[in-house]
Amino acid sequence: MAELALAALGGASGSLSEAVVTDLWQRLRSRFSRDDQTVAVLDARDSNDPAAVALLSDALRIQAAADPEFRREMEEWLSLLSKPTGSTINTVHGSQGLNAPGGTFSGEVHMSFGQSER
C-alpha cells in the first residue's frame, strides 16, 4: 500500500500519467472524506514526507482489510503502477547472428522488451 500512498501524494509522476495520479488522489480523498487526518495528508500532497506516506499507507491497509471490494479496487490501481507507460526499453546482451535493421549482432543474445531487467 505504500506504493499507492506514494502515488496518491504525487510521488509517481514519472511512472504514471498526471491524469491517473489525479484520479487516484480523488478516489482516495472521497473514500477518506470523513477522516480529517488522512484528508489533510492527501491535501498536502507531500510524497517526500515519510510520516505522511506511512499514515496514508496504514489507512489504505485498514480500509482494504475491512472492505474486500475496496481491496480489489486498490489491487487494480497497483497493477497500473507496475505497467510501463508508453516508453520502450530494449536490452540486448550479446548476440548470435541476429540481423536487425541497422546492424548485425554476433554472439549470445538476451533481449527484453518493456520493463528493464534490473
Accessible surface in RSA format (square Angstrom, percent):
REM  Atomic radii and reference values for relative SASA: ProtOr
REM  Chains: A
REM  Algorithm: Lee & Richards
REM  Probe-radius: 1.40
REM  Slices: 20
REM RES _ NUM      All-atoms   Total-Side   Main-Chain    Non-polar    All polar
REM                ABS   REL    ABS   REL    ABS   REL    ABS   REL    ABS   REL
RES MET A   1    42.32  21.9  13.38   8.9  28.94  68.9  13.38  11.4  28.94  38.3
RES ALA A   2    52.47  48.2  50.41  77.8   2.06   4.7  50.67  71.4   1.80   4.8
RES GLU A   3    94.89  54.5  86.39  65.4   8.51  20.3  36.01  69.6  58.89  48.1
RES LEU A   4     0.00   0.0   0.00   0.0   0.00   0.0   0.00   0.0   0.00   0.0
RES ALA A   5     0.00   0.0   0.00   0.0   0.00   0.0   0.00   0.0   0.00   0.0
RES LEU A   6    69.74  38.8  69.74  49.9   0.00   0.0  69.74  49.0   0.00   0.0
RES ALA A   7     0.17   0.2   0.03   0.1   0.14   0.3   0.03   0.0   0.14   0.4
RES ALA A   8     0.63   0.6   0.00   0.0   0.63   1.4   0.00   0.0   0.63   1.7
RES LEU A   9     1.94   1.1   0.00   0.0   1.94   4.9   0.00   0.0   1.94   5.2
RES GLY A  10    34.77  42.9   0.00   N/A  34.77  42.9  18.66  51.2  16.11  36.1
RES GLY A  11    35.27  43.5   0.00   N/A  35.27  43.5   9.95  27.3  25.33  56.7
RES ALA A  12    12.44  11.4   7.42  11.4   5.02  11.4  12.44  17.5   0.00   0.0
RES SER A  13    87.70  74.1  69.33  92.5  18.37  42.3  38.13  81.2  49.57  69.4
RES GLY A  14    77.73  95.9   0.00   N/A  77.73  95.9  45.18 124.0  32.54  72.9
RES SER A  15    51.27  43.3  44.90  59.9   6.36  14.7  41.34  88.0   9.93  13.9
RES LEU A  16    12.49   7.0   7.12   5.1   5.36  13.5   9.20   6.5   3.29   8.9
RES SER A  17    60.88  51.4  46.91  62.6  13.97  32.2  53.57 114.1   7.31  10.2
RES GLU A  18   146.26  84.0 136.08 102.9  10.18  24.2  51.26  99.2  95.00  77.6
RES ALA A  19    67.65  62.2  57.07  88.1  10.58  24.1  64.69  91.1   2.96   7.8
RES VAL A  20    38.40  25.3  38.03  34.4   0.37   0.9  38.40  33.4   0.00   0.0
RES VAL A  21    14.67   9.6  14.67  13.3   0.00   0.0  14.67  12.7   0.00   0.0
RES THR A  22    44.53  31.7  44.35  45.0   0.17   0.4  32.43  43.6  12.10  18.3
RES ASP A  23    75.64  53.0  71.05  70.7   4.59  10.9  13.41  31.6  62.23  62.1
RES LEU A  24     0.84   0.5   0.84   0.6   0.00   0.0   0.84   0.6   0.00   0.0
RES TRP A  25    44.79  18.0  44.79  21.7   0.00   0.0  44.79  23.9   0.00   0.0
RES GLN A  26    96.90  54.2  91.17  66.6   5.73  13.7  26.03  55.4  70.87  53.7
RES ARG A  27    72.26  30.3  66.68  34.0   5.58  13.3  34.70  47.4  37.56  22.8
RES LEU A  28     0.00   0.0   0.00   0.0   0.00   0.0   0.00   0.0   0.00   0.0
RES ARG A  29    77.19  32.4  77.04  39.3   0.15   0.3  12.42  17.0  64.76  39.3
RES SER A  30    73.55  62.2  55.99  74.7  17.56  40.4  29.45  62.7  44.10  61.8
RES ARG A  31    67.32  28.3  41.75  21.3  25.57  60.9  14.97  20.5  52.35  31.7
RES PHE A  32     8.44   4.2   5.85   3.6   2.58   6.7   8.44   5.1   0.00   0.0
RES SER A  33    65.38  55.2  45.32  60.5  20.06  46.2  26.39  56.2  38.99  54.6
RES ARG A  34   231.82  97.3 198.57 101.2  33.25  79.2  78.44 107.2 153.38  93.0
RES ASP A  35    54.98  38.5  50.16  49.9   4.82  11.4  22.24  52.3  32.74  32.7
RES ASP A  36   119.67  83.8 109.48 109.0  10.19  24.1  37.91  89.2  81.76  81.5
RES GLN A  37   118.41  66.2 109.60  80.1   8.81  21.0  37.48  79.8  80.93  61.4
RES THR A  38     2.49   1.8   2.49   2.5   0.00   0.0   0.00   0.0   2.49   3.8
RES VAL A  39    18.04  11.9  18.04  16.3   0.00   0.0  18.04  15.7   0.00   0.0
RES ALA A  40    60.01  55.2  48.49  74.8  11.52  26.2  55.05  77.5   4.96  13.1
RES VAL A  41    20.47  13.5  17.77  16.1   2.69   6.5  20.33  17.7   0.14   0.4
RES LEU A  42     0.00   0.0   0.00   0.0   0.00   0.0   0.00   0.0   0.00   0.0
RES ASP A  43    71.71  50.2  46.61  46.4  25.09  59.3  26.86  63.2  44.84  44.7
RES ALA A  44    70.28  64.6  37.83  58.4  32.44  73.8  49.87  70.2  20.41  54.1
RES ARG A  45   103.93  43.6  85.53  43.6  18.41  43.8  35.17  48.1  68.76  41.7
RES ASP A  46    58.89  41.3  55.34  55.1   3.56   8.4  17.91  42.2  40.98  40.9
RES SER A  47    27.01  22.8  15.57  20.8  11.44  26.4   0.31   0.7  26.70  37.4
RES ASN A  48   135.87  93.7 109.39 105.7  26.48  63.7  32.41  78.0 103.46 100.0
RES ASP A  49    51.48  36.1  48.02  47.8   3.46   8.2  10.06  23.7  41.42  41.3
RES PRO A  50   106.85  77.9  95.92  87.4  10.93  39.7 102.94  85.0   3.91  24.3
RES ALA A  51    72.63  66.8  59.02  91.1  13.61  31.0  66.86  94.2   5.76  15.3
RES ALA A  52     8.30   7.6   5.33   8.2   2.97   6.7   7.97  11.2   0.33   0.9
RES VAL A  53    21.85  14.4  21.85  19.8   0.00   0.0  21.85  19.0   0.00   0.0
RES ALA A  54    51.41  47.3  45.05  69.5   6.36  14.5  51.04  71.9   0.36   1.0
RES LEU A  55    46.72  26.0  38.61  27.6   8.11  20.4  44.20  31.0   2.52   6.8
RES LEU A  56     0.00   0.0   0.00   0.0   0.00   0.0   0.00   0.0   0.00   0.0
RES SER A  57     4.65   3.9   4.65   6.2   0.00   0.0   3.86   8.2   0.79   1.1
RES ASP A  58    70.21  49.2  69.52  69.2   0.69   1.6  19.60  46.1  50.61  50.5
RES ALA A  59    13.47  12.4   7.35  11.3   6.12  13.9  12.67  17.8   0.80   2.1
RES LEU A  60     0.00   0.0   0.00   0.0   0.00   0.0   0.00   0.0   0.00   0.0
RES ARG A  61   116.93  49.1 116.37  59.3   0.56   1.3  61.77  84.4  55.16  33.4
RES ILE A  62   115.66  65.8 111.23  82.9   4.43  10.7 114.64  82.5   1.02   2.8
RES GLN A  63    52.70  29.5  52.70  38.5   0.00   0.0   1.49   3.2  51.21  38.8
RES ALA A  64     1.76   1.6   0.00   0.0   1.76   4.0   0.00   0.0   1.76   4.7
RES ALA A  65    85.01  78.2  48.88  75.4  36.13  82.2  56.52  79.6  28.49  75.5
RES ALA A  66    82.29  75.7  43.97  67.9  38.32  87.2  54.59  76.9  27.70  73.4
RES ASP A  67    39.98  28.0  38.56  38.4   1.42   3.4  11.94  28.1  28.05  28.0
RES PRO A  68    86.98  63.4  83.76  76.4   3.22  11.7  86.50  71.4   0.48   3.0
RES GLU A  69   108.66  62.4 107.88  81.6   0.79   1.9  54.80 106.0  53.86  44.0
RES PHE A  70     2.15   1.1   0.09   0.1   2.06   5.4   1.79   1.1   0.36   1.0
RES ARG A  71   106.36  44.7 106.36  54.2   0.00   0.0  28.61  39.1  77.75  47.1
RES ARG A  72   124.55  52.3 123.07  62.7   1.48   3.5  57.99  79.3  66.55  40.3
RES GLU A  73    42.93  24.6  40.91  31.0   2.01   4.8  22.52  43.6  20.40  16.7
RES MET A  74     0.00   0.0   0.00   0.0   0.00   0.0   0.00   0.0   0.00   0.0
RES GLU A  75    82.95  47.6  76.51  57.9   6.44  15.3  33.30  64.4  49.65  40.5
RES GLU A  76   117.86  67.7 114.13  86.3   3.73   8.9  42.52  82.2  75.35  61.5
RES TRP A  77    38.99  15.6  37.59  18.2   1.40   3.3  33.55  17.9   5.44   8.8
RES LEU A  78    50.42  28.1  46.51  33.3   3.92   9.8  46.72  32.8   3.71  10.0
RES SER A  79    50.79  42.9  45.06  60.1   5.73  13.2  38.51  82.0  12.28  17.2
RES LEU A  80    66.63  37.1  64.43  46.1   2.20   5.5  64.43  45.2   2.20   5.9
RES LEU A  81    16.92   9.4   3.74   2.7  13.18  33.1   3.74   2.6  13.18  35.5
RES SER A  82    67.36  56.9  55.44  74.0  11.91  27.4  46.07  98.1  21.29  29.8
RES LYS A  83   118.59  57.9 113.42  69.6   5.18  12.3  66.65  60.0  51.95  55.3
RES PRO A  84    69.10  50.4  42.14  38.4  26.96  98.0  52.49  43.3  16.60 103.2
RES THR A  85    71.33  50.7  46.79  47.4  24.53  58.5  37.95  51.0  33.38  50.5
RES GLY A  86    83.98 103.6   0.00   N/A  83.98 103.6  45.91 126.0  38.06  85.2
RES SER A  87    75.08  63.4  58.91  78.6  16.17  37.2  49.41 105.2  25.67  36.0
RES THR A  88    99.26  70.6  68.14  69.1  31.12  74.2  37.91  50.9  61.35  92.7
RES ILE A  89    68.35  38.9  65.26  48.6   3.09   7.4  68.35  49.2   0.00   0.0
RES ASN A  90    93.99  64.8  64.36  62.2  29.62  71.3  18.59  44.7  75.40  72.9
RES THR A  91    30.76  21.9  27.07  27.4   3.69   8.8  23.88  32.1   6.87  10.4
RES VAL A  92    66.31  43.6  37.52  34.0  28.79  69.4  37.52  32.6  28.79  78.1
RES HIS A  93    85.33  46.6  79.28  55.1   6.05  15.5  61.29  63.2  24.04  28.0
RES GLY A  94    48.78  60.2   0.00   N/A  48.78  60.2  33.68  92.4  15.10  33.8
RES SER A  95     0.99   0.8   0.99   1.3   0.00   0.0   0.99   2.1   0.00   0.0
RES GLN A  96   137.98  77.2 110.06  80.4  27.92  66.5  33.69  71.7 104.28  79.1
RES GLY A  97    50.27  62.0   0.00   N/A  50.27  62.0  27.88  76.5  22.39  50.1
RES LEU A  98    55.67  31.0  51.44  36.8   4.23  10.6  55.67  39.1   0.00   0.0
RES ASN A  99   114.00  78.6  89.31  86.3  24.69  59.4  32.36  77.9  81.64  78.9
RES ALA A 100    36.32  33.4  24.71  38.1  11.61  26.4  29.44  41.5   6.88  18.2
RES PRO A 101   144.27 105.1 108.55  98.9  35.73 129.9 121.25 100.1  23.03 143.1
RES GLY A 102    93.41 115.2   0.00   N/A  93.41 115.2  45.03 123.6  48.39 108.4
RES GLY A 103    32.00  39.5   0.00   N/A  32.00  39.5  26.92  73.9   5.08  11.4
RES THR A 104   101.98  72.5  69.24  70.2  32.75  78.0  43.85  58.9  58.13  87.9
RES PHE A 105    84.15  42.1  80.54  49.9   3.62   9.4  84.15  51.0   0.00   0.0
RES SER A 106    97.82  82.7  75.10 100.2  22.72  52.3  38.98  83.0  58.84  82.4
RES GLY A 107    37.97  46.8   0.00   N/A  37.97  46.8  32.93  90.4   5.04  11.3
RES GLU A 108    97.93  56.2  91.28  69.1   6.65  15.8  31.08  60.1  66.85  54.6
RES VAL A 109    47.95  31.6  25.14  22.8  22.82  55.0  25.14  21.8  22.82  61.9
RES HIS A 110    86.64  47.4  81.51  56.7   5.13  13.1  55.05  56.7  31.59  36.8
RES MET A 111    76.31  39.5  43.18  28.6  33.12  78.9  26.73  22.7  49.58  65.7
RES SER A 112    21.25  18.0  15.58  20.8   5.67  13.1  21.04  44.8   0.21   0.3
RES PHE A 113   142.32  71.2 111.36  69.0  30.96  80.6 111.68  67.7  30.64  87.7
RES GLY A 114    19.73  24.3   0.00   N/A  19.73  24.3  17.93  49.2   1.80   4.0
RES GLN A 115   102.15  57.1  89.72  65.6  12.43  29.6  32.41  69.0  69.74  52.9
RES SER A 116    49.12  41.5  32.94  44.0  16.18  37.3  24.59  52.4  24.52  34.4
RES GLU A 117   103.60  59.5  64.77  49.0  38.83  92.4  41.60  80.5  62.00  50.6
RES ARG A 118   258.93 108.7 193.42  98.6  65.51 156.0 102.59 140.2 156.34  94.8
END  Absolute sums over single chains surface
CHAIN  1 A     7431.2       5765.5       1665.7       4042.9       3388.3
END  Absolute sums over all chains
TOTAL          7431.2       5765.5       1665.7       4042.9       3388.3
